[in-house]
Amino acid sequence: MTTTTNTIAPPDQSDRATELIELWLLLDVEAQDEALARLIAAAVHDGVGSALERFAATGCLDGQRALEEINEARVPVSREPWLDCRGRHNLTRGGGRS
């Protein structure tokens, strides 16, 4: 007996990706850095109530707590550079509350 597996291809998102990249490039460098830092925080936070989750959702940064969470985070090797980038952003903002 043979088993048949049907797979459904996801819709092509190339046009949407191109649109988002073009919009991204219209932002000034500081806004790009902030948006990227928030995206990284959204991808690596531990859940509701964490400093990284709050930053991702609102842009409000508790720098000390966020650095502690970054230092304690366990992520796949492929995401480690994200944490480095997120930590550098935190330090450039003074590492304190904002």
GIHU-V804503 format. One record per pair of residues at least 24 apart in sequence whose ideal C-beta (glycine too) atoms are under 10 Angstrom apart, sorted by the first residue. I is the first residue (numbers start at 1). GAP is how many residues later the second one is. If there is no record, write none. Layout:
I_GAP + I_GAP
//
This chain:
33_52 + 33_55 + 33_56 + 33_59 + 33_60 + 34_25 + 34_27 + 34_55 + 34_59 + 35_24 + 36_46 + 36_49 + 36_50 + 36_53 + 37_24 + 37_29 + 37_45 + 37_48 + 37_49 + 37_50 + 37_51 + 37_52 + 37_53 + 37_55 + 37_56 + 38_48 + 38_51 + 39_43 + 39_47 + 40_30 + 40_39 + 40_41 + 40_42 + 40_43 + 40_44 + 40_45 + 40_46 + 40_47 + 40_49 + 41_25 + 41_28 + 41_29 + 41_41 + 41_42 + 41_45 + 41_48 + 41_49 + 43_32 + 43_36 + 43_39 + 43_40 + 43_43 + 44_25 + 44_26 + 44_29 + 44_30 + 44_31 + 44_35 + 44_36 + 44_38 + 44_39 + 44_42 + 45_24 + 45_25 + 45_28 + 45_41 + 46_26 + 46_27 + 46_28 + 51_39 + 51_46 + 52_31 + 52_34 + 52_38 + 55_31 + 55_34 + 55_35 + 55_38 + 55_43 + 59_39 + 60_37 + 60_38 + 61_28 + 61_29 + 61_32 + 61_33 + 61_34 + 61_35 + 61_36 + 61_37 + 62_28 + 62_33 + 62_34 + 62_35 + 62_36 + 63_26 + 63_27 + 63_28 + 63_30 + 63_31 + 63_32 + 63_33 + 63_34 + 63_35 + 64_26 + 64_31 + 64_32 + 64_33 + 65_32 + 66_24 + 66_27 + 66_29 + 66_31 + 67_24 + 67_28
//
